[in-house]
């Protein structure tokens, strides 16, 4: 399989990916929750088929374009976890003809446009901002919540499904348990407040660090993590997983070795990995870590080596003595990504360990 | 033209792009230099055709895949400005059948592989590291330079063209004049040292900040800047250009407005813009700046507004009062990119101001 690779190629270890899917599906089941994984990470119909084997019937995506890619694949529902963009009303009308879809609403203006122009049934969640500050209705802004609800009932096409929180500050906050106390409390309060009016409403949370680490989800009904299908070094850093759980590695050709500086130059840069970065304890930057590739996948070296800098196509590895002793020009190395969602999006396809291309949404 | 846009779309202002091409072509001519623009930025056959109108006959690219995209388009030569990756020897043999190509060599191992396996003529530059430390032979490492030369003459297929310096530290160094003193001196020294043996050797330099700012290139023969065709905010910051010279802007739909926080949420994130970032004087991050779109292109507001944070698909604008007074949900805003090469690579296509799709290399 490695012989067929001449340029940067994203390797996918199916077994690790399936383990990650199974583990999260088991956890959801254990907690009586529905798992609706976020496919902004994998963006793959093939990986969708694997997910179905673990009882997954619905998925989440982050754009209409991505929803379109998964339409007609037998999903019970596709949830577009993004504040609905009113310029795409025509597209949602087209897609919703043949596929059960839901969106997120956070203001009255967009709800009104949908209420007036929707031609087919469409579910919606109200997205709640539980303090992350990126998007969503403030958890105590009942006026806005009820404004959206009142506007939605002007049409029989919009169906309120419940409340969604993306606790995205779990990526910054070290105390995920404390954060989940707030998430649980917020969703519980909203459910109690509105369930007499909407007896079928559900609550959903969606971040990988939380879904990986937390054991007690209280009465939250659904989870929608995305990154867990592959994981990455950012998640290792957050404590969501181990390096061994990372399911993708970028194979990069070695083009030069500088023994004096202990540096290795590879073909693999920002257009392949994206530019997400971690900071090492000594302040140096880490754009991805080296693994040794073999025909069965990859092996994590005992001494760490990492990409200390990248430009558009170049990557410069700060190399351990172990790596320098092994490597020669023309070899392939593997790079575990910092942020696998972005790396997969840059690469636009995967190569499985048995040499098969695995699909990914193309373009944006 | 704006009516047809419903999701993030990269707008290209042909007139600004042509002005940038013309200005650099004029500057090269004024200095008696050959301009060999680096198409890792535009990655477009159409923009290649525009370049030809300004007398450009050769281009630079950063990978074999990109070279392949431009083969058969009538270029006198395509230079692959990347240390040659020996795993791609078969590909270079295939491409070099019908297209004049050149590569960069920085070590003996790869030169030896080419000397043994090349089937068609191939030019090469020796890339010199003038202190940037990313890649290249140290300027005084004559042993390595001559090692490469000696290995290359073992075949009649490899033709030494000269020395190439990418003075990439012009992106970090404020004193570009001083830097160019070193670049000029290094290339001049190498030319004098080897031109009795290689009378046709040329010297080439390649960074946009240097090529934009410097007026005296000494006896450097060729220039290969890339970013100048579009420019971007990083280049504005470096003093290479003005905001008005930026030829691309990402059109993004407004999905929510938070008057209290003076924030605007748009559909436009890391998968569209890439994650290159500038730091504002107050320490906040800037992932791109807002312009007002109109049917003739865009207008730079008198008060700055910028993307203070982005995630995979979300962008959060810190908005001026001027912007807040004008904007409503469902509008389109333009975002000038921090690093246009990366944004164009993420988007994979352009929309011209008259509504035509302009091509870009797909995938990696």
Interface residues (C-beta under 8 A of the other chain):
Chain A: X5 X6 X7 X8 X40 X62 X63 X64 X65 X82 X83 X84 X85 X86 X87 X88 X90 X91 X106 X107 X109 X110 X113 X133 X134 X135 X168 X253 X255 X256 X257 X261 X265 X267 X270 X271 X272 X274 X275 X276 X309 X311 X312 X313 X314 X316 X328 X329 X330 X332 X341 X342 X345 X346 X347 X348 X349 X362 X363 X364
Chain B: X5 X6 X7 X8 X40 X62 X63 X64 X65 X82 X83 X84 X85 X86 X87 X88 X90 X91 X106 X107 X109 X110 X113 X133 X134 X135 X168 X253 X255 X256 X257 X261 X265 X267 X270 X271 X272 X274 X275 X276 X309 X311 X312 X313 X314 X316 X328 X329 X330 X332 X341 X342 X345 X346 X347 X348 X349 X362 X363 X364
